[in-house]
Amino acid sequence: MPHIYPPAPPTISGDTITISRFLQAPALVQRRIRDIALNRFISDTLLQGRYEVSGGSLLYEQTESQFTNAAPEATPPGGEYPRASATPGPAALAAITKWGQDVPITDEHIKRYGRRAMDVAFLKITNYLVKQVDSIALTAIGTAVTQSQAVVAAWNNASRDILLDLMLAQSKINSQEQGYSADTVVTTDEGYARIVADRNIISGLARERGAGMTVTETGDVEEIAGLRILPTNYLPSGVKALVVDSSMLGGMGYERLESPEYQGDPANGVETWSRRDPNANDQWLVRGRRPVVPIVQEPLAGCIITGTALG
């Protein structure tokens, strides 16, 4: 099943229970926010490992070789096999940070706007956590990844060759002989537009894709040269495009705090808690949180594309 990023906006169907009863049902609130948050975290897509933490910090290894420290040798019949060691990579430590906030939904807002009042509050919670977690994760990736590939020409230049730029960055990762296979390019919204609209790329796409499926109709390209394209607004300063092997780059450390009033899974999304405002301010409070830390374990599984001249 192809990855959809960003996902289609959530739809609202008829609901026979009142909004107040809905907000009193933690499982329903969690399901609604989970649906809104589905596939919105680009960090979860780029850092696919999941590590449950106990004690608030995570010890992990970086750039661990895929090979032993010696090559296999020819062994005669009855002979002794040479011994090799599997040396671990350098250790690093990351601390879990609990990100979250309360969002009020007033009785007046519910009365006047109905379900929209609730959905807007849920969307704001999700947007906050996506921005915070993705910004931190992409900054960590941009700092850890040191190898780069310069473009043939700026992506706004007539002599550009974006396809070659992507494939050269891909080859730089794959040639490390560490079992990497680059599968994703991350770029800005402008970068996505220039990739998808590039004439050389469009000319190489299938012409017959069915009604409503051509690039000029949808503006979407799922994959180029084996790379899915993910746009984001949260790339760190100085990084406008990078190619990664998302299966090897790293992961997300998370902690289950076991707060009984919360619903959800911090490994892959937002934990929630809804309640009536204890200060009796004529409103509900909906809380979202995620105790998580991104880690980059294989910096060589990424390559930054430089010189794109993207804004």
N, C-alpha and C positions, 0 to 999 in steps of 0.2 A: 504493500500500500504506500503510495507516494506521500512524502512529508508535506504538509500544508503549512506555510509560514508566510505572512501571518494568517491565522484562521479566519473563516467567514464570521461576520458579527453574529452574536447570539440572537435567536428569535424567541418571541414570547408567545406562548399559547394560552388559551383560556384556563383560568384557575378558579376552582369552586370554593377554596378556603379564603378567608379574609387575610389581608396583609399582616395584621397583628398576630394571627394564629401562625402564619408562615414564619414570622420572625421569632416566634417562641419555639420553633422546631429546629434545633441545631443541625440535624442531618439534612434538612431541606436547604438551609442556608449554605451549608458546606457544598452541597451538590450544585447549587446555583453558581457559587463563586468558582468552583472547580471547572464548570462548563465555560465560564467567561475566561478563565486563566488557561484553558487548554491550548497547548502549543505556543503560548505567548512568550515564555521564557526562552530566549535564544541561548542563554547560558546552559540550560539543560540539554539542548541539542548539540552544542559544541563540546561540552564536558560530560561524557556519557557515563563515566564510572560513578558508583554510589557507595559511600562509605559511612556507615553509622558510627557516630562518635560517642564515647562515654567519658565524661570528665571535662568536656568543654574544649578539647584540643585534639588534633589529628596529626600523628607522626606518619610520614610517607616518604617514599624514595623517588628521586628524580633521575631521568635519563639512564634508566637501567638497561644495560646491553642485552640484546636478544641472543647473544652467543656466550659460550664459555670463554675462558682466557687462553685457550689453546685449540689448535685445529686437530681434528681426528687424524689418527695415524694408522698405517697399514699394520695389521696384527696377524702374525703367523699362527698356524694351528697350534693350540695349546699354549700360545704365548700370553703374556700379561698385557692387559689393556693399559694404555697410558691414562693417567689421572689428570683431570682438569677441574677447575673450580668455577662456580657460578657467582661471580662477585656482585653484590648488590650495589645500587646507585647511591649517591650521597643523600643523606637524610635531611628532611626539612620538617618544620613544625608549623601548623596553621591553627588558629583559634576560631572557634565558632562565634558568630555574632548573631544575636536575635534582632531581626528587623521587623517592625510592625507599627501599627497605629490604630486608634479608634476613629470611627466616622459616625457622627450623629445623624439620625433621620428623625426630624421633628414630626409631631402629630399633624401640624398644619400642612407640612409638605406631603405627607401621606394622603391627607384628606383632599388636597387640591390636585395632586399629580398621580395618585394611585401607584401602580406597579413601577412606573418610571422613576419615582422617588427612590424606591428600593434599588432598582437596577443601576441608577447613576451612582449611588453610594457604593455598591459592590464594584462597579467599574473603576471608581477612584481608588479603592483599596488595591485592586489588582494592578492598576497602572503604577501606583507608587512602588509596590514591591517589585514589579518587573523592572522599572527604571533603576531602582537601587541595586538589586541583585545583578542585573545584566551589566550595569556600568562597572561594578566592582569586578565581575568576572572578566569582562573584555579588557579592562585595565590590567588585570593580572596576566591575561594572555599576551597583550601587547608588550608588557614588560619582560615576560619570560622568553618569548620568541625573539631570537636575535638574527636568524638568517633571513636574507631578503633577496628579492629579484627585481631589478630595475626594468621598467617598461621599455618597449621599443620606441615609443613616442607617447607623449601625453594623450590621455583618452579623449581630449577635446581637439586633438590635432588630426588633420586630414590623413597623415601618414601612419596613424595608429594601427596596431595589430593586437587587439584585445585578446583574441583567441590564443595567439602565440604567447602573450604575457601570462595568461592563466595556465597554459600547458607547461611553460618553463618553470613557474612556481611549483606546479604539481610534480614535475620531474625532479626538482631539487629536493623535495620531501621524499619521494619514492626511492631516489638513488642513495639514501642514507644506509640502505641494507640493514634496516632494523625492523623489517616487517611492516613498514608504513604503507598506506595506500590512501592518498589524499582524496577526499570525497566532497568537500564543501568549500565554497568561496563566500566570505562575509564582506560586505561592502556597505557604503552609504546608500541612501535613496537615489542620489545622483549617479553613483556608480552602477547601481542596478539598472537605472534607465539607460545608461550608455552601453552597458553590456547587451541588454535585450534589444536595443534599437540599432546596434552595430550592423551595418549592411553585410559584412563578411560573415557574421554569425547567422544572420537571418537567411542568407543564401544557402547555408549548409543544413538548414532545418528541413524536415519533411514538408512537402507542399500540401499533401493531402492529409489533413488531420480531422476532417469532419466539420460539420456546421458549427460555428461559434467557437472553434478551437484554434484558429490561426493566431500567430503572435500579434498581428496588427489588430485583431478583434479583441483579444483578451489582455494583451500587454504582459503575458506570463510566459516564462520559459522554465520548465521544471529542472532541466539538467543540460549542461554544456560540457563536453569533453569529460563526462563522468563526474562532473561537479554540480551539485545542487547550489543554487544561488539564494542567499539569505540577506535581505536588507535590514539594517538597524540604524537607529539614531544614536546609539550609545557607544560607538567606537571611541577609544581614547584619542587625545590630541596627537596628531602626527601619523596616525594609522587610518588609511582610507580604504584599504582592501587587503585581505589576507586569505590564504588558502590553508586548510588544515585537514588532518585526518582525525575526524571527530571520534572515532572509536579508540584512538590511542592518546589523544592530546592530554586528557586529564579527567577530573571528575568533580563531584560535589560532595563535601562532607556535611552531614546533617546530624542533628541531635533530637531524639524524642524526649521531650521534657515531661511527658506523661501527666500533663495537666488535665484532670478529668473533665473539665468543662469544655475542652476544645475538640473540634472535629477536623479531620483531614490528615494528610501525610506530608511532612516536611521534606521527604526525599524527592518529591516530584511536584510540589505545588504549595498552596497556601493553607495554613491552619486557620480556622475561624471560631469565633465565639460571639453570640448575639444575646443581648439582655436588655431589659428595661433600665433606663438611666437611674442608678441608685440615688442620685441627687434630686429626683422627682422634678426634672426640668422639661416635662412634657415631650419626651423624645426616647427613641431607642438608640442603643449604641451597638454598632457592628465592628468587631475587631478582626484584623488580619495580621498574621505574623508568619515569619519563616526563619528558624534558627539554622543558618547554613554558612558554609565557607567554600569558595571555589579554589581548586588546586590544579596546577599545571604540572603534570608528571613527566611529559615527554615534549620538551620545548622544540626538539628537532622535527616534531610532527606538524609544525606550522612554518609558514613562510610569508613574510610581509611583502606586498607588491608596492614598490616605491616609484615616485615620479608620475603618478596618475594625473596630478593637477586637479583633483576633485576638490570642491569647496567644502 
